[in-house]
Amino acid sequence: MSRKMKAVHGVIGGIIVFFLGLGGYTIHKFNQLPQNTPKNYRFNGNKNRPLVVCVGDSNTQGSLAFNYVEELPKLLPSNKFEFVNAGINGDLAYNVLERIDEIVACQPDYIILMIGSNDIIATLNKLNEMRYERKKHLPIKPNVEWFISNLTEVIQVLKTRTQAKIALVSIPVISEDLLSEPFQRSIKYSEEIRELANREGITYLPLNEQQVEYLLKHHKQPGEPYDSSLLVYFLPAFKHYVLKKSWDDISAERGLSLTVDTVHQNSKAARMLEQLVLSFLEH
């Protein structure tokens, strides 16, 4: 091989390594847990303020879109509450039940529980089902009855083992195509969540209903459909962490109203959630 060809191969190899490094950095960032996890609270948290634990999936963890938990303290009088982020990317209600002990151990005064997006996404096609069964170690095929069963058990454990006031949040919209199956399932599952909150005598926060109403008023059809490709999540994260674009700019580039990628929330959607949570905490 000539010296020139070796140089070309070296440059190409360097470029490949560079982009692999950027990809690895992106994956590291969107998997990174927040600082205020339940574990960190138990060891280092301020125990002199009322504790709010926000429980959920990636829309709570906040590394794949706007972090509403991070914003809540800024909207309240200084040092009024201590906030813990108990969100884990990709979690279903079953996974929350599996890690319920770490939430109970914090002995929160308030719990914000928003879970169910992945319970829906796991049912949308066979590939999604297989991904979730493998990655999240699901014992059965996901379905709405199993979701409600797990969520009921989560609530009953929290009611029994803590003194917390509990708010159950309906599921953020999935896709912005109002006629699509993912969107309609977010409505159906949210109706089940509302009925569960009534049965258990806990507060219900109607996020799904507010988002649906907003899209009906402000969004043109056909809206952006849900896409099951993992690139749909990776590309916005790459733009945010590597190219330093805001989540809202990324959302606007795709012509989306409430989401970054049809699943994760932009700031407008997060503001809706924040106001619901604030009304619960200040009631």
C-alpha positions as CSV (number, residue, x, y, z in Angstrom):
1,M,0.0,0.0,0.0
2,S,1.4,3.4,-1.0
3,R,2.1,6.1,1.6
4,K,-0.7,8.2,0.1
5,M,-3.3,5.4,0.5
6,K,-2.1,4.8,4.1
7,A,-2.7,8.5,4.8
8,V,-6.2,8.4,3.3
9,H,-7.1,5.3,5.3
10,G,-5.7,7.0,8.4
11,V,-7.9,10.1,7.8
12,I,-11.0,7.9,7.2
13,G,-10.2,5.9,10.3
14,G,-9.8,9.0,12.3
15,I,-13.2,10.4,11.1
16,I,-14.9,7.1,11.9
17,V,-13.4,7.1,15.4
18,F,-14.4,10.8,15.9
19,F,-18.1,10.1,15.0
20,L,-18.2,6.9,17.0
21,G,-16.9,9.0,19.9
22,L,-19.7,11.6,19.4
23,G,-22.2,8.8,19.3
24,G,-20.9,7.2,22.4
25,Y,-21.0,10.6,24.2
26,T,-24.6,11.2,23.1
27,I,-25.7,7.7,24.4
28,H,-23.8,8.4,27.7
29,K,-25.6,11.8,28.1
30,F,-29.1,10.5,27.5
31,N,-28.6,7.6,29.9
32,Q,-27.1,9.7,32.6
33,L,-29.1,9.9,35.8
34,P,-29.8,13.2,37.4
35,Q,-28.0,14.3,40.5
36,N,-31.1,14.2,42.7
37,T,-31.8,10.5,42.6
38,P,-33.5,8.6,45.5
39,K,-30.1,7.1,46.4
40,N,-28.4,10.5,46.5
41,Y,-31.2,12.0,48.6
42,R,-30.9,9.3,51.2
43,F,-27.2,10.0,51.6
44,N,-26.9,13.7,50.9
45,G,-30.4,15.3,50.7
46,N,-31.8,18.0,52.9
47,K,-34.2,16.3,55.3
48,N,-35.5,19.5,56.8
49,R,-37.8,20.4,53.9
50,P,-40.9,18.6,52.7
51,L,-39.9,16.1,50.1
52,V,-41.4,15.7,46.7
53,V,-40.5,12.5,44.7
54,C,-41.3,12.6,41.0
55,V,-41.6,9.0,39.7
56,G,-41.7,7.9,36.1
57,D,-39.9,7.2,32.9
58,S,-37.8,9.3,30.5
59,N,-40.3,12.2,30.6
60,T,-39.4,12.4,34.3
61,Q,-35.6,11.5,34.1
62,G,-35.4,14.4,31.7
63,S,-32.3,13.5,29.7
64,L,-34.1,13.0,26.4
65,A,-36.1,16.2,26.5
66,F,-37.1,19.1,28.8
67,N,-36.6,18.3,32.4
68,Y,-39.7,19.4,34.3
69,V,-38.4,18.2,37.7
70,E,-35.4,20.4,37.4
71,E,-37.6,23.4,36.7
72,L,-40.1,23.0,39.6
73,P,-37.8,24.5,42.3
74,K,-37.4,27.6,40.2
75,L,-41.2,28.1,40.2
76,L,-41.6,28.0,44.0
77,P,-40.4,30.1,46.9
78,S,-36.7,29.4,47.6
79,N,-36.1,26.2,49.5
80,K,-39.8,25.4,50.0
81,F,-39.5,21.8,48.9
82,E,-36.8,19.2,48.3
83,F,-37.2,17.4,45.0
84,V,-36.1,13.9,44.1
85,N,-36.1,12.6,40.5
86,A,-37.0,8.9,40.4
87,G,-37.4,8.8,36.6
88,I,-35.8,6.0,34.6
89,N,-35.6,5.9,30.8
90,G,-37.8,3.2,29.3
91,D,-39.5,2.1,32.5
92,L,-43.0,0.6,32.5
93,A,-45.3,0.5,35.6
94,Y,-43.9,-3.0,36.2
95,N,-40.3,-1.6,36.5
96,V,-41.5,1.1,38.9
97,L,-43.0,-1.6,41.1
98,E,-39.7,-3.5,41.0
99,R,-37.8,-0.5,42.4
100,I,-40.5,0.7,44.7
101,D,-38.3,0.1,47.8
102,E,-36.0,3.0,46.9
103,I,-38.9,5.4,46.7
104,V,-40.4,4.2,49.9
105,A,-37.0,4.6,51.6
106,C,-37.1,8.3,50.9
107,Q,-40.3,8.6,53.0
108,P,-41.6,11.4,50.8
109,D,-44.3,13.9,51.7
110,Y,-45.6,14.2,48.1
111,I,-45.3,11.8,45.2
112,I,-45.9,12.7,41.5
113,L,-46.4,9.5,39.6
114,M,-46.4,9.7,35.8
115,I,-45.9,6.3,34.1
116,G,-47.4,4.5,31.1
117,S,-45.9,5.8,27.9
118,N,-43.7,2.8,27.6
119,D,-46.5,0.4,28.5
120,I,-48.2,1.8,25.4
121,I,-45.2,1.9,23.1
122,A,-44.4,-1.7,24.0
123,T,-47.8,-2.8,22.6
124,L,-47.6,-0.9,19.2
125,N,-45.7,-3.5,17.2
126,K,-43.8,-6.8,17.6
127,L,-40.4,-5.2,17.4
128,N,-41.2,-2.8,20.3
129,E,-42.6,-5.7,22.3
130,M,-39.4,-7.7,21.9
131,R,-37.2,-4.7,22.7
132,Y,-39.0,-4.1,26.0
133,E,-39.2,-7.7,27.0
134,R,-35.5,-8.0,26.5
135,K,-34.3,-4.7,27.9
136,K,-36.8,-4.3,30.7
137,H,-37.0,-8.0,31.6
138,L,-40.8,-8.2,31.3
139,P,-42.4,-11.5,32.5
140,I,-45.4,-11.3,30.2
141,K,-46.6,-9.6,27.0
142,P,-47.5,-6.0,27.9
143,N,-51.2,-5.0,27.8
144,V,-53.5,-2.5,29.4
145,E,-54.8,-4.8,32.1
146,W,-51.3,-5.7,33.2
147,F,-50.4,-2.0,33.2
148,I,-53.3,-1.1,35.5
149,S,-52.6,-4.1,37.7
150,N,-49.0,-3.0,38.2
151,L,-49.9,0.7,38.7
152,T,-52.6,-0.3,41.2
153,E,-50.0,-2.2,43.2
154,V,-47.5,0.7,43.0
155,I,-50.1,3.0,44.5
156,Q,-51.2,0.6,47.2
157,V,-47.6,0.0,48.3
158,L,-47.0,3.8,48.4
159,K,-50.3,4.4,50.4
160,T,-49.4,1.6,52.8
161,R,-45.7,2.2,53.4
162,T,-45.6,6.1,53.2
163,Q,-47.6,9.0,54.5
164,A,-47.3,10.8,51.2
165,K,-49.9,12.7,49.3
166,I,-50.0,11.1,45.9
167,A,-50.8,12.6,42.5
168,L,-51.3,10.4,39.5
169,V,-50.6,12.0,36.1
170,S,-52.3,11.0,32.9
171,I,-50.0,10.0,30.0
172,P,-48.4,12.6,27.7
173,V,-49.6,12.4,24.1
174,I,-47.7,9.9,22.0
175,S,-47.4,11.2,18.4
176,E,-49.1,14.4,17.3
177,D,-51.3,12.7,14.8
178,L,-54.7,12.9,16.5
179,L,-56.1,10.0,14.6
180,S,-53.2,7.6,15.0
181,E,-53.3,4.5,17.2
182,P,-50.5,5.6,19.6
183,F,-52.3,8.9,20.2
184,Q,-55.6,7.2,20.8
185,R,-54.0,4.7,23.1
186,S,-52.6,7.5,25.2
187,I,-56.2,8.7,25.6
188,K,-57.5,5.2,26.4
189,Y,-54.8,4.5,29.0
190,S,-55.3,7.9,30.6
191,E,-59.0,7.2,31.0
192,E,-58.0,4.0,32.9
193,I,-55.6,6.0,35.0
194,R,-58.3,8.5,35.9
195,E,-60.6,5.7,37.0
196,L,-57.8,4.2,39.1
197,A,-57.1,7.5,40.8
198,N,-60.8,7.7,41.7
199,R,-60.9,4.2,43.0
200,E,-57.8,4.8,45.2
201,G,-58.9,8.2,46.4
202,I,-55.8,10.0,45.2
203,T,-55.3,13.2,43.1
204,Y,-55.6,13.0,39.3
205,L,-53.6,15.5,37.2
206,P,-55.2,15.6,33.6
207,L,-52.1,16.2,31.5
208,N,-53.2,14.1,28.6
209,E,-56.5,15.9,28.5
210,Q,-54.8,19.3,28.4
211,Q,-52.4,18.3,25.7
212,V,-55.2,16.8,23.5
213,E,-57.2,20.0,23.9
214,Y,-54.2,22.1,22.9
215,L,-53.5,20.0,19.8
216,L,-57.2,20.1,18.8
217,K,-57.1,23.9,18.9
218,H,-53.7,24.7,17.6
219,H,-52.4,21.8,15.5
220,K,-52.9,21.1,11.8
221,Q,-53.7,17.6,10.6
222,P,-52.2,15.3,9.7
223,G,-49.8,15.7,12.6
224,E,-46.5,14.0,13.0
225,P,-46.9,10.2,13.5
226,Y,-45.1,8.1,15.9
227,D,-41.9,6.4,14.6
228,S,-40.6,3.3,16.3
229,S,-37.0,3.7,15.0
230,L,-34.5,4.3,17.8
231,L,-32.9,6.9,15.6
232,V,-35.9,9.1,16.3
233,Y,-34.7,9.4,19.9
234,F,-31.0,9.4,19.2
235,L,-30.9,12.2,16.6
236,P,-32.6,14.9,18.9
237,A,-30.2,13.9,21.7
238,F,-27.2,14.2,19.3
239,K,-28.4,17.7,18.3
240,H,-28.9,18.7,21.9
241,Y,-25.8,17.3,23.5
242,V,-23.3,17.6,20.6
243,L,-24.6,20.5,18.5
244,K,-25.9,22.3,21.6
245,K,-29.4,23.0,20.2
246,S,-32.2,23.6,22.6
247,W,-35.0,20.9,22.9
248,D,-37.5,23.6,21.7
249,D,-35.4,24.4,18.6
250,I,-35.2,20.7,17.8
251,S,-39.0,20.4,18.3
252,A,-39.6,23.3,16.0
253,E,-37.4,21.9,13.2
254,R,-39.7,19.0,12.9
255,G,-42.8,21.1,13.1
256,L,-43.9,19.6,16.4
257,S,-46.1,21.4,18.9
258,L,-45.6,19.6,22.2
259,T,-42.9,17.0,21.7
260,V,-39.3,16.7,20.6
261,D,-39.7,13.4,18.9
262,T,-43.4,12.6,19.2
263,V,-42.8,11.0,22.7
264,H,-40.7,13.3,24.8
265,Q,-41.9,16.7,26.0
266,N,-40.7,20.2,24.9
267,S,-41.0,23.2,27.2
268,K,-44.5,24.0,26.2
269,A,-45.7,20.5,27.2
270,A,-43.6,20.5,30.4
271,R,-45.1,23.9,31.4
272,M,-48.5,22.2,31.4
273,L,-47.2,19.5,33.7
274,E,-45.4,21.9,35.9
275,Q,-48.6,24.0,36.5
276,L,-50.6,20.9,37.4
277,V,-47.9,19.8,39.8
278,L,-47.7,23.2,41.4
279,S,-51.4,23.4,41.9
280,F,-51.2,20.0,43.7
281,L,-48.3,21.0,45.9
282,E,-49.9,24.4,46.8
283,H,-53.4,23.1,47.4
